[in-house]
Amino acid sequence: MSRFSEPQDPLFQALNSSIEFDFRLWPYDIAQSQAHARMLAASGIVSEDDAAAIAAGLEQVREEIESDRFEIRPDDEDVHMAIERRVTELTGDAGARLHTARSRNDQVATDVAMLVRAHTLDARGLLGDLMAVIVDLAERHIDWPMPGYTHLQRAQPVYLSHHLLAYFWKFRRDLQRFNFCMNSTDDLPLGAGALAGTNFETNRMFVAQELGFGGIAENSLDAVSNRDFVLDYLSAAATCATHLSQLGAEIVLWSSEEFGFCQVADRFASGSSLMPQKKNPDAAELLRAKAPRVVGRLTTLHGVLHGLPLTYNKDLQEDKEQLFDAIDTVELCLRVAREMLATISFDRDRMAAAATDEALAATDVADLLVKRGVPFRRAHGIVGAIVRTAVDSGRALSELTEDELAELAPDLDGAYYELLRDDAWLESKVSDGGTAQARVREQLAQARHLLAEARD
């Protein structure tokens, strides 16, 4: 007998079934079920013989899945029901006792939390690998000058090492965000039942310790409805993907003929179906394009959870496709970025030529005036007039005559011409976090320390 008088409509079955995408939860469902069965036996809720039979059945299911022999049947609504159905086929009444003192509601929440934990660790490892490549790249290009940009206009010169290290700190913040994800998955949902707890005196801390959770979710209603840890992962992944997008965008610009600062290795480029001369930095372009996809997954889940009443609602099934796609996307992008940067080449002469544009020293000239007692705003206007004079006459700043300089800026002298000498502008940026080599070396030392700390 059943509560329902007619079978489900095939259209509803298609809408309701999640097994096509949630089957990837199977390793976590098996691990969780094994721990749950051990707890049931330890608590005297099922016999030791039944627990042993369940354990053997679960191991056979694992072997069938790993050898691609597991049969998914039309009535298997999701991975949880499919595994339980097969264990029951293998072990009879023992398998039918596996679901004692748990609901699919707390079961699903636990599986997803375990998956988030596993892939948070993967993301952290991939970020560490990428950050290490960036540090190595920065060390190899410690004194290579290039223009820094604002509004995509040349602004002030920096060292390539300094520019690359900016991404190290972005990715370090991503690492910290993923670290938070580990904390947000630390409370075990299992044992909350459908929403109100169970009628058995279970030992939830036993299961938590078996599965590596730090504690248990303290409120059964919150345990089954909580998907904050999925939002936390998606948020970290979205920001990380955005940083990868920025990196990809710069590589696309820098590898163009107009910039000519770098070339990606052929293995990360594509050709044209029509123009045989083309080498397109498609890997970098795709890094640029993947970010809104991941952000969209985060936005979708916020939409699903918005206004959702407690506790479990079928809407929560929509968390998985968002999460799974974000995981696959961000992990692939991190791997691509790491390998692309490990094989990229830079053109020192091309970057240096762009960095010797004397207009980039305008701020340094203004600061020279400030050091001589001229208020900064007035110094800013004086240097603007100097730049305008040079531009209008088609000359570089250093080509202005001493007489012209004396008329435009009486407080300047030969130090003006000395300042315009190559590298003087770079090494003058001695403030903490600046681009002077001494400061960049300090950054590198700190970056190396943080990498070693993160991997301990």
N, C-alpha and C positions, 0 to 999 in steps of 0.2 A: 504494500500500500504506500501511497505517497500523498503529500499535501495537495498535489496538482492532479487535475482530472484529464489533462491532455498534454501531449508532448510539446516541447518548445518548437516554435516556428523556426524553420531553417534560417530565415533572415535574422531572427533574434540570436540564434546560435552564432551566426557569423559576426554579429555585433558584439556579443558577450564573450566569445572565446578569446583568450590571450595567449594560448600555448605557442602560437607561431613566433611570438617575440619573447615571452617570459621563460622559455625553456632554458635560456642561458643561466637561469638561477639554479640549475640543478645541483651544482657542487655544494652550494650553500644549503639547499634544502636537505640534501643527504646528510651533511655534517650536523645540521640543526636537529634532524630527526634522530640521528644516532645519540646525540647528547640528551635529547628529550627522553628517549627510550631508557637510557641508563639512569636518568633521574627517576623515571616512573618505577623502575625496579628498586632503586635505592630507597625510595619512599614507601615501598610496599604496595604500590598501586597496581602493578603488574608483576607477574612471577619472573624469576631469573631466567627460567626456561623460555618464556615468551620474549624477554628482552634479548636473549641470545639468538633466537630465531629471527627477530626483527633485524638485529645487527647483520646476520648472515644474508637476509633478504636484501637489505640496503646495499651491502657489498656486491651482491650479484647484479643489482640494478646499476650500480656504478660501472661494473665491468661491461654490461650490455651497452650502456651509453658511450663509454670510451671506445668500444669496438664497433660502434654504429649499428648495433643490433637491437636497440630498444625500439619497440613498436608504439607509436602514438596512435591512439584510436579516436574515432570521431567523437565519442562521448567524453574524451579527456579535455575538460574545459581549460585547465591550466596545468603547469608543470607539477604543482603540488598534488593535485588529484591524480595525475598520471603516475607519479612515483608511488603514492599510497596504493593506488589500484594494483600496480604490478607487485608491490611487496605483499599485498593480501593474496594475490594469485599464487605467489611462491610459498607463503607461510600459513595461509588459512586464517584461523581465528586470531593467531598471534598478530599478524599484520593488521587485522581489523581493530586491534586494541591500540595501535600506534597513535591514533588521533585523540585518545583519552586526555582530558585536561588541556586541550589546546583547541584553537579555532583557526580557520584559514586567515582570519583578520590579524591575529598576533603572529601567525606563522609567516605571512607575506611580509609584514613589517620587519620581522627579524631577518628574513632572507635578503631583503633590499638593504637593510643596514649593514649586513655582512658584505654584500657586494660593494657598497659605497666605501667601506673600510678598506677592502682589498684594492680597489682602484684608486683610492686616495694615496695609498702606499706606492702604487705604480706611478702616479702623477708626480709624487715627490721624488722618486728615483729618476724619472725622466727629466724633471726640472734640474736636479742636481747635475746630471750629465750635460745638459745644455749650458748651464752656468759654468761648468768646468771648461767647456770648449770656448766660451766667451772670454774667460780669464786667460787661457792659453793664447787666443787670438790677440788679445790686448797686449800681452807681454811681447809678442813677436812684432807688434807695430807700436811700440811704446813712444817713439819719437817721430811718427809720421804725421805731418801737419795736414789739415784739411779745413775747409770752411765749416763753421757752424751756421745754422739757419734759423731764422724766424720768418714766418709767413712765406716760407720757401724762397726767401731772398737771403743772399749772403749777409751775415750779421757780424760775427767775430770768429777768428780762427781758433781751432781747438786741435788737440791731437786725436788721431783716429782711436787710439787706446781709450781716451776719455769718452769718446762717443760710444764705443762698444760697451764700456762699463756701465753706461746709463741703462742698458738693457739688463745687465747683471742685477742691478738694484730693483728694476721692475719685476724680474723673475724671482728675486728673493722675497718680495712682498707676496707674489703668488704662492710661493712655498709656505709662507706664514698663513695664508688663507687656507691652503690644503691642510696645514697642521690643525687649524680650527675644526676642520671636518672630522678629524679623528676624535676630537673631544665631543662633537655633537652626535656621534654614533656610539657613545660609550655606555649607554643605558639599554639593557636588554628588554625588548618588548615582550618576548615569549613568556607565557604564563598569565597574560592579561585576559586570555580567553576572547570571546566575541567582543566584549566591552566592559563587563562587570567583574571580571575575575572568574575563578573556577570553583567547583564544589569539592575540590580535593586539596588536601594539605600538601602542596607541591613544594619543592625546594628550588626556587628560582635562582638563588645565588649559585647553586650547584651548576646549573646550566650556563649561567653567565661565565663562571670560571672555566668551564669546559670549552666554551666558544671564544674566550679571550675578551669578554666585555668587562668593563671596570665595575659595573653595578647593574641595578635593575631599574626600569622605569617605575616610578613610585605611584603613578596613578593609572589605573587600567584604561580609563577613557582616553587619556592623553596617549598612552602607549600605542593603541591601535589606530588613532587618527593622526599621529605625528608623522609628518614628512619634512620637517625642518631640515633634517640632515641631507635630504635630496636637494632642497633649495640651496643649502650651504655648498654642496658639491657643485651644483650648476652655477652658482654665483662665482665661485672660485674659478671654475672652468671658463666662464664667460669673460672674466677679466683677463685671465691668462691668454685666451684666444685673441682678445683685443690687443694685448701686448705683442703677440706673434704677428698679428695683422700689421701693426706699426712697423715691426722689423721687416716684414715682407714688402711693405710699401716702399721703405727706404732702399731695399735691395733692388726693387724694380726701377726706381729712379736712378740709383747710382750705376746700374749696369746699362743704362741707355747711352747712346752715342753722345747725347747732349751733355751728360755728366762724365761718363767714362771712368768712374772711380773704381769699379770692380767688375769681375766676371764670375758668374756661377759656373761650377763644373758642368760639363756636357751632360752628365748623368741626371742633372736637375734642370735641364732645359729641353725645349721642344723646338721643332722646325715649323715651317709653313708648308701647307699643302700646295701653295702656288709659287711662293718666292723662295728660291733655294738659298739665298744669302742669309735668311733670318735665323737668329738664335734667340728664342724667347724665354725669359726667366719664369716659366710657367709655375714652377714650384713656389716661388715667392709670391706670384700673383694669387695662387690658391690659398696660401697662408693669409693673404690680405682678405680673401673673400669668405673664409670659413667662420670668421668671428661673428657676423650677424646670424649665422645659422645656430651657433651655440647660444647666443643671446636670445634668440627666438625660442629655444627650448626652455630657458629659464622663464621667459615671459609667459609661455604657455602654461607652465606648471603654476605660476602665480595666479593665472586666470582660473585654473582648475580649482585651486584651494580657496580662492577668494569667496567669502560668504558661505563656505561649506559648513553645514551644521555637524556637530559631533554625533556619532563617532565615525564608524566606517560607512562610507558610501561608495558605490561602484565607480564613481568619478575617479577615485584614487587609483584605479587601474591605469589611468592615463599617465601616471608618473613614470612608468617603465620605459616606454618608447622615447620619452624626452631624455631620461637619464642615460639609456643605453647609447643613443645616438651621440649625445654630448661626450660620453666616455670615449667612444670610438674615434670621434672627430678630434678631440683635444690630444689624445695619446698619439694618434697618427701625426698630427701637426708638430708635436714636440719632437718626435723622432725625425721628421723631415728637416725641421729647423736645425737640429743638432748636426745632422750629416751634411746639410747644405753649408753651414758655417764652417764645418771642419774641412771642407774642400774648396772654399771660396778663395779667390785671389784678388788683390788690390793693386792698383796702379799708383805707385808712389809719386811719380813725376806729375801725373795728371792732377792728383789731389793737391800737391804742393803748389802747382801753378795757379790753381784756383784760390789757394790760401794766401798767395802773395799779392792779391788785390789790395792795394794800399787803402782803399776806402774802408776796409775792415778795421783799420787802426783808428778810425774817427773817435771812438770812445776813449781810447788810450790818450789821444791828443787832448781831449777835454779833461781827462783826469790829470794830465800834466799841468794844465792851467789851474785846476783846483789846488794842486799841491803848491802852486805859486800864489795862492790867495784869492783867486778869482772864484766867485760863487758858481756853483755847478750850473744853474740855469743860464747864467750869462755865458759861461764857458761853452755850454751846449750850442747857443746861438752863434758864438764866434766860430766854432768849428763847422757849423752848418754853412756859414758864409765861405769858409775856406774850401769846403767840398764843392759848393756851387761854382766857385771861381775855377777850380780845377776841371770840373765836368764841362762847364761852358767853353773852356778853352781847349778841351780835348787832351788834357795832360793828367799825369799822375800827381798825387799830393806832393811827392818829393821833388817834382819838377817846377814847383812854384819858386820864384826867385826870393832871395833874402829880403829885397825891397818890398815885394808883394806881401811877404809874410809879416814884415814889420808894420805895414799899413793895416793889414787885416787883424793881426794879433800881436800888439806890442810886447806882450808878456812872454812871447815865445822867442827862442834863439836857436842856436845850433843843436840843442837837445831835441828839437823837433825832427830834424833830419836823422839823428841817431836813433830816435824811437822808431822810425819807419824802416829801419834795417830788419832784414829777415829774422824771424824767431823772437825778436824783442817783445812783440805783442803777446806771444804764447807764454813765455816765461815770466811775464809780469803778473799773470793771474795766480797769485800766491795764496789767496784766501783758502780756508778749509773747503775742500770739495772742488777747488778750481782745476784748471787744465794744465798748470805748470807741472813739469815732469816730477818734481818732488812730491807734489800732492797726488799725482796719478800713481806713483809708486806706493804711497801710503794706502790708496784705495785698493791696489792689487794685493798688498799684504793683508788688509782687512778681509778682502774677498776670499783669499786663500784660507784664512782662519775660519771664516764662516762656513766655507765648504767642508772643511775638515770636521767642524763641529756638527754640521748637519748629518754627516755620514757616520758619526760615532753612535 
